[in-house]
Amino acid sequence: MSPSEPRPGRDLAVVVLVAALVFWGVDLAVRPVAPPQHLPEVQEGMADLQASDPHVLVLGSSYGRAFWAVKDELARLTGGERHLAAVAVEHGKLSVYEWILQNRILPVLDATDASGRRQRTRLQHFVLVTEWWDSLPYGEGDPGANLPALGWTLDHFLADVARVGINQFNRNYLQKRWRRLFHDFALVQDRGFHTLIDSVRAALVGRIRPELRPEAVAARLEASTQLLEESIRGLGHAEQMRAWRSILSTMRARGVEVTIVLYPTMPAKRTQAGVATLERFHALAAGVAAEHGARLVDLSQWAPILDTDFGADCDHLTAEGDAKFARLGLAGPLAFLRNGASSERVR
């Protein structure tokens, strides 16, 4: 090939290289403005479980992340003698927890070594972290996409594709893997959220990020409060209650103490109608706990947790709030994780 002849392969490689460099450069420039947030999810929880033999196993929604702070505090208080593993499932629902328990967690708990001995024998406490949202039915257009995105492994994905082909539901597995592949790239992590441009614009003019502005937080609080108030009509959906009972009976059959923890609700959301939803959910939780001989620790209206302990989403505790939850929890309503004391109901 003469020097004057086209070289499509080389030209394409140059274009790809330049595009990659531009992408990398832009990402480096915007990353300080809107750095990717990496929160422990199912993958991190399972990795911790597989690498340890915990005394306490926690399963729940994104609220279960608060128990990573409990894990650290428990280790500090016991000089590293007691270990807690927490599996947090973003977006919740009891039916998803049941699937992850049966298909991901139990195989690890039951794993044996070459001699046939169980590798994990120290489990004493199982804690299910939940709230009213988890007992609601899936809405229209919400098929539980967090299951393939967070709960599946490659084997589960391939089995589903072999059965039904690629569809909108199982594609969530691929999308989540893509995001994890580019774990530290702000441009990739912003896909689907569309906050990066507004954050860059706010930084250039010296303003607070749009999602943190008081009016934005107030709007989220109003919407979140309305959802809490209106959800009383959907609590206790049959499929979610079946899954709840299945989780408790499965773990009780393994001879461990089982506890239901109701996660704190932001005080500002505890309107009269909001409290009615919380009380109705407490009644459901108390009934299920009584059926299965489980402990119920209701922290949904726990007095020490204040509005200032919650983040801008008006739903989850901040890192400082998590630390407070862990410190006060292990000194009070969660002390049984340290010494086996019972706590039937805490307000």
N, C-alpha and C positions, 0 to 999 in steps of 0.2 A: 504494500500500500504506500503510495507516494505521499509526501508531506501535504499536498494540496487536496488529497482525498478526504472525505468526511470520516470521522471516527465516532459514530453514535454511542458506542459503549463508553468511551472515555468522556465524551461530552455529558452523558447522563450522570456519570460518577461525579463530575465536577459540579453539576447542578445540585445533586443530592448533598454533596459535601458543603456547598455554600449555604443551602437551605438549612442544614443542620447547625452550621455555625451561627447563622442569623437567629435561629430558634433559641439556641443556647445563650447567645448574647442578650437577646430580649428578655429571656427568662431570668438571667442573672440581674438584669437591671430592675425588673419589677418585683423580684423575690423579697427584697427588704420591705417593700410597701405592703405586700399581702403574702407573707410566708405560708407555705402549706402547713396545715395542722395535722399532726399524726396522733390519733387517739387509739388506745387499745381496743381491738375488736375481737371477733371470734378467733382469727388466726393467731393473734398474740396470746390470747387466753389458752388456746389449745397447745401452743408451743410451751407455755409455762407449765401446763399440766403434764405434758409429755416429758418434760425435763425434771419433774419433781414427784414427790409422794406426799400430797398435801393432807393436812388434818381437816381443812375446811375447803369445800367446793362451792362456789357461788355461780349461779346462772341467772341471767336476766337481760333486760333491754340495755340500752345505752346507759341507763342509771347504774348498771352493774359496774361501770367504770369507777364510781365512787369507792368501790371495794378494792381497787388497786391501792388507794390511800390507806384503807383498812389493813390491807396486806402488809404495807410498810410499817404501820403503827403496831400491828400485832407482833411482827418480828422484833421491833424495837423493845416492846414491853416484855417479851419473853426471851430476850437475848438470842433470837434466832431459833428458838426451840420449836416454834409452831409456824407452819406455812399455810398460806391461803392462796388458792388459785381462783381467778374470776374470769368467766367467759361472758362478755358483753355483746349483745346482739342489737345493733342499731335498728330502730323502727319497731321493735317489739313484736308482740302477739304470742300468746301462750302456745299456739299450735306450732310455731316455728321453734320455740324453746324445746318442745317435745321432740321434734325431728332431730334437732342438734344433740339432745341428750341421748336418744336412741342410736343415732347413726355416727356420731362423732365422739361423744364423751364416754359412753359405756364401753366401747371397744378398747379405749385407752385404759379405763379402770380395770378391765378384765384381762389385760395383756399379761402374758406369762413369759418367763425366761426359758432358756434351753432345757432346764430340768422340769419345767411344768409348774414352777412356783409363781404365784401372783407377784408382779413387780410392785404393785401399790397396795399397801395393807393398812395405812394409817388413817384413812378417811373416817372422821367422827361426825362431822356436821355437813349437811347440805342446806344451802340457803337459796331460796328462790326470791329474787328481787322483782317486784312487779308494781303496777298501779292500774287504775281504772281503764286506761287506754287498751291494755292488753286483753281485756275481756270483750272488746267491741268486735263486731263482725268486720270483715274486709269490705271496703266500699267498692262501688262500681269503678272499674279501671284500676283497682289496686289488688293484684293477685298474690301479694306477698313476695315482691321482687327481692326483698332482703334475704330470702332463703337461698336462691342460687348465688346471689352476689356475695354473701357472707358465710353461708353454711356449707356450700358444696365444695368438694375437691374435684380434681380433674376427672376422676372415675365417675362421680355422680353426673358431671356434665356430659361426658361421652355416652353414658348409659341413657340419659334423657334424649340426647340427639339421635341415638340409634332407634329410640322408640318413636319420637315425634318429629325429628328433624330440627333445624334451627328455627326458633320462634322468638317472639318478643320476650317471653318469660325467661328461657334459658340463656338468652343473649346477655342478661344481666351478669352472668358469671364472667363472660368475656370482657365486658366493660369494666368490671371491678378489677380483673387481672391486669388490664391495660393501665388502670390508674395506679395499681401497686407497682407495676413495672417502672413507671416514671414517678416514683414515690416523692422525689424532692423537686419536681418541676411544677412551678406555680401555674404555668399556662395549661398544663394537663389537669391539675387538681381543680382548676376553676371551671372545667367543662361541666355544664349543667347548672352551675350556680350563677355565673355571669356577674360576679361582684368585682372582678379584677379591674376593669376599666374605670368603674366609679371610684375604686380605692386609689388608683393612680391619679385620677383627676383631682380627688380631694387632697392628696399629698402634695401635688404641684401648687395648689393655691393655699396650702397650710390649713386645711379644714379637717374636722374629724371625719372618719370613715362613715359613709352613709348609713350602714347598718347599726352604727353605734350612736347615731344622733338621737337626742331625747324623743323627738317625734316618732322616729322609727321604732324605738323600744316601747313607747307608749302604744303604738299601733299593734305591735306583737302581743303586748300584755292584754290588750282588749280582745284580740282575736283568740288568744289562748284561753282567756277566762270564759269567753262565750262557748268555746268548744267544751270546756269542762262542764259548764252549766247544762248544755244541751245533751251531753252524752249520757245522762242518767237514763234516757229512754232506750239505749242500746246495750247497757251493761249485761253481762252474763250470757252472751251468745252461746248457743248449745255446743258448737264445735270448740270454742275456746274453753268452756267449762269442762268438756270431756278431756281435752288436752291437759288442763290443770290437774284434774284428778289422776290422770295417767302418770304425770310427772311425780306427784306425791306418792302414789302407791308404788311406783317403780323404786323410788329411793328408800321408802320405808321398808320394802321387802329386802333391802340390802343391809338392814340392821343399823342404819345411821340415824342420828337425830335430824329431823327435817324442820326447817323454819321458813315461814313466809314473812318477808319484810316488805312493807308498803313504803315506798319512797316518799320523801318530803315534797309537799306542794308549796309553791311560793305563797306566802301569807297574803299578798295583794290579790291573789286569785280566789281567796276563800270568802267569796260573797255568800249570801244566804243560799242561793241556788247551787253555788260551787260546793259548799259544805254538804248539801243534800246528796250530791253525787258521791263525795268522799265517804259519807256515812253509809250510803247504799252499797258501795263497793266493799267497805269494811264488813258489812253483814255477809256479803258473799264470801269474802275471805275467811271470816270466822266460821262459817258453815263448812267450807271445804276443809279447813284446818281441823275442825272437830271430827269430821268423818275419818280423817287419816292419822289422828293422833299427832298432829303437827303443832308447833309453836307459832303463834302469830305476834309479830312485833309491828305495830301500826305507827309509823313515823310520819304519816301524811300530814299531820298537824302538830308535829313535834315542836314544842315551844322554843328551844334554843336556836332553831334555824330561822333566820331572818331574811327579809327581801334582799338585803345587801349581800347575802351569801350566794345569790343566784347570778348567772351570767346574763348577757344581753338578750339571749333567746327566751328568757323568763321561764325556763324549764329545767335546766341543768345547773347544778352547783358549779361554782368556779373552782379553780385549783385550791384556792384558800378555803373555800367552802367544803371541798372534799376533805381537806386536812382537819377542819373543825368537826365534820361529821365523823371522821375516824376517831379523833381524840375523845370527843364526848360520847360517841357511841360505845367504844370499848370500855369507857369508864362507867357506862350506865346500861342502856337497853341491849347492847350487844356484848355485854361482859361475859355471857355464856360461852362465847367463842374462846375466851381465855380460861374460864374456870368451870364451865358446865352449869352455871346458875340458870334457872328458868326465868323467862319473862313472857308472860302470856299476852299482855297488851300494854302498850306504852303510848301516851298522848303528849 
